[in-house]
Amino acid sequence: MARWVVFAYHTFGARALDALLARGEQVVAVVTHADDPAEGDWFPSVAEVARRHELPLLTPPAPGLPAVVESLRGLEPDMLLSVWYRRLLGAPLLALPRVAALNLHGSLLPKYRGRAPVNWVLVNGEPRTGVTLHHMTAAADAGDIVAQEALDIDPEDTAATLYARMVKVGVDLLLDAYPAVLAGTARRTPQDEAQATVFPRRRPEDGRVEWSWPAGRIANMIRAVTHPYPGAFVGDGAARLHLWAGSALSDGPPSATPGVIADIRPGEGVAVGTGQGVVLLRRVQSAGGAEEPADAWALRRGLRPGALVTGAA
């Protein structure tokens, strides 16, 4: 039986760890991030999975600390697996496993290397993404590919719905592919560096929307960072307005003044002009207020067609 060291975090990491254990694999250590109450409780704790199974658990501030490396070296792992772990694993760690050091990444590599690939594909309006199981190198997400599975992106997908599907597909991909890695029969396909794209981590401020953008771009930003993420927004301070749900209108006027209300649709939302087309805001939240339907928000503020929305120039 293979000996595994698993670096994992978030829902993807917890589900992958559970799946390996359910299959009877010997996990000799789990390395994760300390649970942070500031991140909320919307995803399961890898640490709790490890405790439930009475597995050796490490939560170091950095995985490459000499004490961590030496502790894991003594466990003589055959496989090292990283799933949604947020830090790069350096050469000393990658040299530990007898067979392979693998990572599950949430994109079709070499596209969308780096952090937050689920959010970024929606921000950019991609029609398809996927999951990649690949060998790890010192460079992020750059190692040879073992297996991939594509996922079509639905026009109504948010980061949360896309991620939920990705987790299931990714765990299934791992379970299907790793036995061949252990047996030494798995393919290794080098990534095409000419096709590689790299994206950084995302911060709450990256959710800022400009009304001069096309309606489709605004709608993509809204669905990419809506709950449980910090949300898209316009304006600052007391004038900030979060945009929690919205879509580009196909039946609106072909053009309208950016940031100006074109129409208020009871029970549907507020149509706002953009740099190209019109976006229908369905749910919004004023600074310091509660989330509410956009048409109720406009009524409460006494807004009418032709009025400027928060954040309009």
C-alpha positions as CSV (number, residue, x, y, z in Angstrom):
1,M,0.0,0.0,0.0
2,A,1.3,3.5,-0.9
3,R,2.1,6.0,1.8
4,W,0.7,9.4,1.1
5,V,1.4,12.9,2.4
6,V,-1.5,15.2,1.5
7,F,-1.2,19.0,1.4
8,A,-4.8,20.2,1.2
9,Y,-7.3,23.0,2.0
10,H,-10.8,24.1,1.3
11,T,-13.7,21.9,-0.1
12,F,-11.6,20.4,-2.8
13,G,-8.9,19.3,-0.4
14,A,-11.3,17.9,2.1
15,R,-13.2,15.9,-0.5
16,A,-10.0,14.5,-2.1
17,L,-8.6,13.5,1.3
18,D,-11.9,11.8,2.2
19,A,-11.9,10.0,-1.1
20,L,-8.4,8.6,-0.7
21,L,-9.2,7.4,2.8
22,A,-12.5,5.8,1.6
23,R,-10.5,3.9,-0.9
24,G,-8.2,2.6,1.8
25,E,-5.1,4.6,0.9
26,Q,-2.6,5.1,3.8
27,V,-2.3,8.8,4.5
28,V,0.7,9.2,6.8
29,A,0.4,13.0,7.3
30,V,-1.9,15.9,6.4
31,V,-0.5,19.4,5.9
32,T,-3.1,22.2,5.8
33,H,-3.6,25.9,6.7
34,A,-4.8,26.8,10.1
35,D,-8.6,27.4,9.9
36,D,-9.3,31.2,9.8
37,P,-12.6,32.4,11.3
38,A,-12.4,35.5,9.1
39,E,-12.9,33.3,6.0
40,G,-16.2,32.1,7.3
41,D,-17.5,28.5,7.6
42,W,-18.8,27.9,4.0
43,F,-16.3,25.2,3.2
44,P,-15.3,22.1,5.2
45,S,-12.1,22.0,7.3
46,V,-9.3,19.7,6.1
47,A,-8.0,19.8,9.7
48,E,-11.3,18.4,11.0
49,V,-11.2,15.6,8.4
50,A,-7.7,14.7,9.6
51,R,-8.7,14.8,13.2
52,R,-11.8,12.7,12.6
53,H,-9.5,10.0,11.0
54,E,-6.8,10.5,13.7
55,L,-4.2,11.4,11.1
56,P,-0.9,13.2,11.9
57,L,-1.7,16.9,11.2
58,L,0.6,19.8,10.5
59,T,-0.4,23.5,10.1
60,P,2.9,25.2,9.6
61,P,3.1,28.9,8.6
62,A,5.3,27.8,5.7
63,P,5.6,24.2,4.3
64,G,9.3,24.4,3.5
65,L,10.5,25.0,7.0
66,P,13.4,22.5,7.7
67,A,11.5,21.0,10.6
68,V,8.5,20.2,8.4
69,V,10.6,18.8,5.6
70,E,12.6,16.5,8.0
71,S,9.4,15.4,9.8
72,L,7.8,14.4,6.5
73,R,11.1,12.8,5.2
74,G,11.0,10.4,8.2
75,L,7.5,9.2,7.1
76,E,9.1,7.9,3.8
77,P,6.1,8.8,1.6
78,D,5.5,7.2,-1.8
79,M,3.1,9.9,-3.0
80,L,2.8,13.6,-2.2
81,L,-0.5,15.2,-3.2
82,S,-1.5,18.9,-3.2
83,V,-5.1,19.9,-3.5
84,W,-6.0,23.6,-3.2
85,Y,-3.1,24.2,-0.8
86,R,-2.2,27.8,-1.1
87,R,1.6,27.7,-1.0
88,L,4.2,26.4,-3.4
89,L,6.1,23.3,-2.4
90,G,9.8,23.8,-2.9
91,A,12.5,21.4,-4.2
92,P,13.2,19.8,-0.8
93,L,9.6,18.7,-0.4
94,L,9.1,17.7,-4.0
95,A,12.1,15.4,-3.7
96,L,10.6,13.4,-0.8
97,P,8.1,11.0,-2.4
98,R,9.4,7.8,-3.9
99,V,6.9,7.8,-6.8
100,A,5.5,11.2,-7.5
101,A,4.4,14.7,-6.3
102,L,1.1,15.5,-7.8
103,N,-1.2,18.6,-7.8
104,L,-4.9,18.9,-8.7
105,H,-5.4,22.3,-10.3
106,G,-8.7,23.9,-11.2
107,S,-8.2,24.7,-14.9
108,L,-7.2,23.2,-18.2
109,L,-3.5,23.7,-17.9
110,P,-1.4,25.4,-19.3
111,K,-4.3,27.9,-19.3
112,Y,-5.0,29.7,-16.0
113,R,-2.0,28.8,-13.9
114,G,-1.9,30.5,-10.5
115,R,-4.5,31.5,-8.0
116,A,-8.3,31.7,-8.2
117,P,-8.7,30.0,-11.5
118,V,-12.4,29.4,-10.9
119,N,-13.1,33.1,-10.4
120,W,-10.8,34.2,-13.3
121,V,-12.4,32.0,-16.0
122,L,-15.8,33.7,-15.1
123,V,-14.3,37.2,-15.0
124,N,-13.0,36.6,-18.5
125,G,-16.2,35.0,-19.8
126,E,-14.7,31.7,-20.7
127,P,-17.1,29.1,-22.1
128,R,-15.1,26.1,-20.7
129,T,-12.6,25.2,-18.0
130,G,-11.7,22.0,-16.3
131,V,-9.4,20.1,-13.9
132,T,-5.8,19.0,-14.3
133,L,-3.8,16.4,-12.4
134,H,-0.1,17.1,-13.0
135,H,3.3,16.5,-11.6
136,M,4.6,19.3,-9.5
137,T,7.8,21.3,-10.2
138,A,9.3,24.3,-8.5
139,A,7.3,26.5,-10.9
140,A,3.6,26.9,-10.1
141,D,1.3,24.6,-12.1
142,A,3.9,23.9,-14.8
143,G,4.7,20.2,-14.5
144,D,3.8,17.4,-16.8
145,I,0.1,16.6,-17.2
146,V,-1.2,13.2,-16.0
147,A,-4.9,13.7,-16.8
148,Q,-7.4,16.4,-17.5
149,E,-11.2,16.7,-17.6
150,A,-13.1,19.5,-19.2
151,L,-16.1,21.4,-17.8
152,D,-18.5,23.5,-19.8
153,I,-19.4,26.8,-18.1
154,D,-23.1,27.5,-18.0
155,P,-24.2,31.2,-18.6
156,E,-25.8,31.1,-15.1
157,D,-22.9,29.7,-13.3
158,T,-21.4,31.6,-10.4
159,A,-18.0,30.8,-8.9
160,A,-19.8,28.7,-6.2
161,T,-21.8,26.6,-8.6
162,L,-18.8,26.0,-11.0
163,Y,-16.6,25.2,-8.1
164,A,-19.0,22.6,-6.7
165,R,-19.0,20.8,-10.1
166,M,-15.3,21.1,-10.4
167,V,-14.7,19.4,-7.0
168,K,-16.8,16.4,-8.0
169,V,-15.1,16.1,-11.4
170,G,-11.7,16.7,-9.9
171,V,-12.0,14.0,-7.2
172,D,-13.2,11.5,-9.7
173,L,-10.3,12.4,-12.0
174,L,-7.8,11.8,-9.1
175,L,-9.3,8.5,-8.3
176,D,-9.3,7.3,-11.9
177,A,-5.7,8.5,-12.6
178,Y,-3.5,7.9,-9.6
179,P,-3.3,4.1,-9.8
180,A,-1.5,4.3,-13.1
181,V,0.9,6.8,-11.5
182,L,1.7,4.3,-8.7
183,A,2.1,1.5,-11.3
184,G,4.5,3.7,-13.4
185,T,2.2,3.4,-16.5
186,A,0.6,6.9,-16.4
187,R,1.3,9.2,-19.3
188,R,3.3,12.4,-18.8
189,T,2.5,15.1,-21.2
190,P,4.7,18.2,-21.1
191,Q,2.8,21.5,-21.0
192,D,3.0,23.8,-24.0
193,E,4.6,26.9,-22.6
194,A,3.5,28.9,-25.6
195,Q,-0.1,28.4,-24.5
196,A,0.5,29.2,-20.9
197,T,-1.4,32.0,-19.1
198,V,-0.8,33.0,-15.5
199,F,-3.2,34.8,-13.2
200,P,-2.6,36.3,-9.7
201,R,-4.6,35.9,-6.5
202,R,-7.7,38.0,-6.2
203,R,-8.5,40.5,-3.5
204,P,-11.8,42.2,-2.5
205,E,-10.8,45.4,-4.3
206,D,-10.5,43.5,-7.6
207,G,-14.3,43.3,-7.6
208,R,-14.7,46.9,-8.6
209,V,-16.9,47.5,-11.7
210,E,-16.8,50.4,-14.1
211,W,-20.1,51.4,-15.8
212,S,-18.1,52.1,-19.0
213,W,-17.4,48.4,-19.4
214,P,-19.7,46.4,-21.7
215,A,-22.7,44.8,-20.0
216,G,-21.4,41.3,-20.5
217,R,-18.1,42.1,-18.8
218,I,-20.0,43.6,-15.8
219,A,-22.3,40.6,-15.6
220,N,-19.3,38.2,-15.7
221,M,-17.6,40.1,-12.8
222,I,-20.8,39.9,-10.7
223,R,-21.1,36.1,-11.1
224,A,-17.4,35.6,-10.6
225,V,-17.3,37.2,-7.2
226,T,-20.8,36.9,-5.8
227,H,-21.5,35.0,-2.5
228,P,-19.5,33.5,-0.8
229,Y,-16.9,35.8,-2.3
230,P,-16.6,39.5,-1.4
231,G,-18.8,40.7,-4.3
232,A,-18.6,43.1,-7.2
233,F,-19.2,46.8,-6.4
234,V,-19.3,50.4,-7.6
235,G,-18.6,53.5,-5.6
236,D,-16.7,54.0,-2.4
237,G,-17.3,54.6,1.3
238,A,-20.9,55.5,2.1
239,A,-21.7,55.5,-1.7
240,R,-20.5,51.9,-2.3
241,L,-23.1,49.6,-3.8
242,H,-22.5,45.9,-4.0
243,L,-23.9,44.1,-7.0
244,W,-24.8,40.5,-6.0
245,A,-26.7,39.3,-9.0
246,G,-27.2,40.6,-12.5
247,S,-27.0,39.7,-16.2
248,A,-26.6,41.4,-19.6
249,L,-30.0,42.2,-21.1
250,S,-30.8,40.8,-24.5
251,D,-34.1,42.7,-24.7
252,G,-33.0,46.1,-23.4
253,P,-32.1,49.2,-25.5
254,P,-29.0,48.7,-27.6
255,S,-27.3,51.6,-25.8
256,A,-27.9,53.7,-22.8
257,T,-25.8,56.2,-20.8
258,P,-23.3,54.3,-18.6
259,G,-24.4,54.3,-15.0
260,V,-27.8,55.7,-15.7
261,I,-31.0,53.7,-14.9
262,A,-32.7,52.8,-18.2
263,D,-35.6,50.9,-16.8
264,I,-37.0,49.6,-13.5
265,R,-38.7,46.2,-13.8
266,P,-40.9,45.3,-10.8
267,G,-40.1,41.8,-9.7
268,E,-37.1,41.6,-12.0
269,G,-34.6,44.4,-11.3
270,V,-33.0,47.6,-12.4
271,A,-31.7,48.0,-16.0
272,V,-28.6,50.2,-16.1
273,G,-26.7,51.5,-19.1
274,T,-23.1,50.5,-19.7
275,G,-20.4,51.2,-22.2
276,Q,-22.1,48.7,-24.5
277,G,-25.6,47.4,-23.8
278,V,-27.6,47.3,-20.6
279,V,-27.1,45.2,-17.5
280,L,-30.1,44.1,-15.3
281,L,-29.2,44.3,-11.6
282,R,-31.2,41.8,-9.7
283,R,-29.8,42.0,-6.1
284,V,-27.8,44.8,-4.6
285,Q,-26.6,46.1,-1.2
286,S,-26.0,49.6,-0.1
287,A,-23.1,50.4,2.3
288,G,-24.1,49.5,5.8
289,G,-27.4,48.0,4.6
290,A,-28.9,44.6,3.9
291,E,-28.9,42.8,0.6
292,E,-32.2,43.3,-1.3
293,P,-33.9,43.0,-4.7
294,A,-32.6,45.8,-6.9
295,D,-36.1,47.1,-7.8
296,A,-36.9,47.4,-4.1
297,W,-33.6,49.2,-3.5
298,A,-34.5,51.7,-6.3
299,L,-38.0,52.2,-5.0
300,R,-36.8,52.8,-1.4
301,R,-34.4,55.5,-2.7
302,G,-37.0,57.1,-4.9
303,L,-35.0,56.4,-8.1
304,R,-36.5,56.6,-11.5
305,P,-35.3,56.0,-15.1
306,G,-32.7,58.6,-16.0
307,A,-31.3,58.7,-12.5
308,L,-27.6,58.1,-11.9
309,V,-26.6,54.9,-10.0
310,T,-23.9,55.0,-7.4
311,G,-20.5,55.0,-9.0
312,A,-21.6,56.7,-12.2
313,A,-19.3,59.4,-13.5
